[in-house]
Amino acid sequence: MKVTTRPNLASSSAGLQGPRLPRRPPRRDEIATATIEVLKSGGPSKADLLVVDVGEGPLVVKDFAAKSWWGRLLGRFLVRREVRAYRWLGETPGVPRLVGRVDAHALALERIEGMMLFPAEHHRDDAEILLPRIRALVDRLHATGLAHLDLNRQNLMRTADDDIMAVDLAGAVWFRPGGLWHRWLFRLFAAADETAYLKWKARLTPGSLDPEEERRFRRLRAARALWPFNRKSSRPNRKF
């Protein structure tokens, strides 16, 4: 299993490195006894999010094993894609570090302490700090050739030192920068992230979109509405 070595982005702004990343994902037979918190019990086709500690520190396990047969089948596909997405990003800052794949139904990730950016109204006092960091995160992801496609609501987090983290890469797509498919298709997929950025700008700084951004936002939002991974949540806090 690949274990990345990027410093913990949730560490303090004084430059101290955060907790050491566990060296391995838990085995399937360890999960039940080593689960210390259930972050989310997913629906029939959504992963359960578990905090698991096998003695090396807590990590998050995204697990489809308890789902119905069709949920497990979908989960195998999503786990495989998400592991590939994290490996594609490598040491790119702004996403949890991959610990490894548990099995066909689960993967293990760095646990990030923070809260969701949604509702944005809770974060408007810090918009001048947060909005440029959202923009920088989108640009970093796109520079690797990856489009997240779902940077809305529960998939952006704010850490204690105001870093912005993107979670849930199961729906992401990626192309080798400069390659044929990248030249032909990437701008189409990246438009979903640009729509999300403009939406965050409108939420964090109401009335700040200029006329051209308003036009782009309406045009991109119409196309974004067709994307099947538009998930909503009203929960303002989340640890990942």
BELFENWO-V510233 format. One record per residue. N is the residue number from 1. RES is the residue in one letter. OMEGA is omega in whole degrees, -180 to 180 (999 if undefined). Layout:
{{N:RES:OMEGA} {N:RES:OMEGA}}
This chain:
{{1:M:179} {2:K:175} {3:V:-179} {4:T:-175} {5:T:180} {6:R:178} {7:P:-179} {8:N:-178} {9:L:178} {10:A:178} {11:S:-174} {12:S:-180} {13:S:177} {14:A:175} {15:G:179} {16:L:179} {17:Q:-178} {18:G:-178} {19:P:-180} {20:R:-180} {21:L:175} {22:P:-174} {23:R:-175} {24:R:172} {25:P:176} {26:P:171} {27:R:179} {28:R:-177} {29:D:179} {30:E:-169} {31:I:-175} {32:A:-176} {33:T:-176} {34:A:178} {35:T:-178} {36:I:179} {37:E:172} {38:V:180} {39:L:-177} {40:K:171} {41:S:-175} {42:G:176} {43:G:-175} {44:P:-178} {45:S:-178} {46:K:-178} {47:A:165} {48:D:177} {49:L:-175} {50:L:169} {51:V:-174} {52:V:177} {53:D:180} {54:V:176} {55:G:180} {56:E:-177} {57:G:-176} {58:P:171} {59:L:-180} {60:V:176} {61:V:172} {62:K:-166} {63:D:176} {64:F:-169} {65:A:-177} {66:A:-176} {67:K:176} {68:S:-176} {69:W:-179} {70:W:174} {71:G:177} {72:R:179} {73:L:176} {74:L:-180} {75:G:178} {76:R:179} {77:F:-178} {78:L:178} {79:V:179} {80:R:-180} {81:R:-176} {82:E:176} {83:V:179} {84:R:180} {85:A:178} {86:Y:179} {87:R:177} {88:W:-179} {89:L:178} {90:G:-176} {91:E:178} {92:T:179} {93:P:173} {94:G:175} {95:V:176} {96:P:177} {97:R:177} {98:L:173} {99:V:177} {100:G:179} {101:R:178} {102:V:177} {103:D:-178} {104:A:-173} {105:H:-173} {106:A:172} {107:L:-177} {108:A:-176} {109:L:170} {110:E:174} {111:R:179} {112:I:175} {113:E:180} {114:G:178} {115:M:178} {116:M:175} {117:L:-180} {118:F:3} {119:P:-177} {120:A:-179} {121:E:-180} {122:H:-173} {123:H:-174} {124:R:179} {125:D:-178} {126:D:-176} {127:A:-178} {128:E:177} {129:I:-170} {130:L:-174} {131:L:176} {132:P:180} {133:R:173} {134:I:179} {135:R:-180} {136:A:179} {137:L:178} {138:V:-179} {139:D:179} {140:R:179} {141:L:-178} {142:H:179} {143:A:178} {144:T:-175} {145:G:-178} {146:L:171} {147:A:-176} {148:H:177} {149:L:180} {150:D:-178} {151:L:-178} {152:N:170} {153:R:-170} {154:Q:-174} {155:N:169} {156:L:-179} {157:M:176} {158:R:179} {159:T:-176} {160:A:180} {161:D:172} {162:D:166} {163:D:176} {164:I:-178} {165:M:174} {166:A:178} {167:V:178} {168:D:-180} {169:L:-175} {170:A:-179} {171:G:-176} {172:A:172} {173:V:-179} {174:W:180} {175:F:178} {176:R:-179} {177:P:-180} {178:G:179} {179:G:-176} {180:L:-179} {181:W:177} {182:H:-179} {183:R:-176} {184:W:-166} {185:L:-168} {186:F:-178} {187:R:178} {188:L:-180} {189:F:-179} {190:A:179} {191:A:178} {192:A:179} {193:D:178} {194:E:175} {195:T:180} {196:A:180} {197:Y:180} {198:L:178} {199:K:178} {200:W:178} {201:K:180} {202:A:-179} {203:R:-176} {204:L:-179} {205:T:-177} {206:P:179} {207:G:-175} {208:S:-180} {209:L:176} {210:D:-176} {211:P:180} {212:E:177} {213:E:177} {214:E:179} {215:R:179} {216:R:-178} {217:F:180} {218:R:-179} {219:R:-179} {220:L:-180} {221:R:178} {222:A:178} {223:A:-178} {224:R:-178} {225:A:-180} {226:L:-177} {227:W:-172} {228:P:-175} {229:F:176} {230:N:-177} {231:R:-177} {232:K:176} {233:S:178} {234:S:-178} {235:R:-176} {236:P:-175} {237:N:177} {238:R:171} {239:K:-179} {240:F:999}}
